[in-house]
Amino acid sequence: MSIVADAIEQVRKQTQHLYKKIDESTSHRNAVGGDLKTIASEATLLASSVKRLAQDQRAGAQVHLQKAAARLTAAGIAGATLAETREHMRDALQSISQAVAEVRHG
């Protein structure tokens, strides 16, 4: 796999990790407040990484990564509910997966 595909795959793994944290928070309701703030902070940092990664991609992958960055940014907005954050993370993960496919087959 190329360096570009490896970088996108790493971002996908990080996004999956955050998505799992949301699922864990959902099952442990008493920790949701603090966990949600941590997840939001991590999503904001991850959005910055995805934006930088998108700059160096061909058009198809770039579009998917830009969509993912927007969804990660939305997940990082203070005041988002757990359900909203989960939805944004799911959509970001889908866009990143599409970018991986674009790089591999593009």
N, C-alpha and C positions, 0 to 999 in steps of 0.2 A: 504494500500500500504506500502511496506517496506521503510526503510530509504534510501536505495540505489535507489529505483525507485523514491522516492521523490526528491532526489538530482538531478537525471537525468532530471526529469520533470522541476525542477527549472532552470536548464541550458537551457532546450528547451524554456521555457518562456522568458529567457533573450535573447536568439538568435532570437526569434520571435519579441521581442521588437526592436532589432537592425534592423531587416529586415523591420519593419514598418517605422523606421526612414529613411531608404533608400528610401522607397516609398514616404514618405513625402518630402524628399529632392528633389526627382524627380519632384514632382508637384510644388515645390517652388524653381525654378532654381536659384534665386538670393542668396540662402543660401547654395548652394551645397558645395563650397570650405571648409568653416568652419565645416559644418556638416560632410563632408567626413572625415576630420581629426579626429573629435570626434568619429565617427563610427569606424574608423581604430584603434584608441586607445582602445576603448571598446572591439573590436573584439580580439585584442591582449591579453587583460586581461582575456577575456572569454576563449580564447584558453588555457591559463595556467590552468584555473580551470578545463577545460575538460580533459587536460592531467593528472592532479592529480586524477580526478575522474576515468579515464580509468585504472589507475594502480590497482585499487581494484576490478575490474570487471572480470567476467568469460570471456572466450575467445570470444564468439560471440558478446557480448556487447562491449568488449574492442576494437575489430576491428572497430566497427562502431564509437566509441568515438575517436579513434585515427584518423580515416578519418575526422571526424568533426573538431578535433583540427588542422589538417593540413589545412583544408579549411578556418578555422577562422584565422589561422596564415597568410594565403595568403591574406585574406581580410584586414588584418592589415598592409600589406606592403605599405610603402610610395610610392606614384606614381601610385597606382592602380586606374583605372578609376571607375566611379560610376557603370557602367555596369559590370565591372569585380568584384567589391566588392559585388554587388547584386547577381551575379552568385555564388560566393564563399559562401555567407551567405545562399542562397537557398540550396546549396549542403550540407552545414554544418547542416542546420535544418533537412534535409531529413535523414542524418546519425544519428543525435541525436534521431529522431523519431524511427528509426530502432533499436537503442539501448534500448529505452524505451520498445518497443515491445519485444525485446529479454529478457529483465529482467522480464517482466510480464509473458511471456509464455515460457521462456527458460528453 
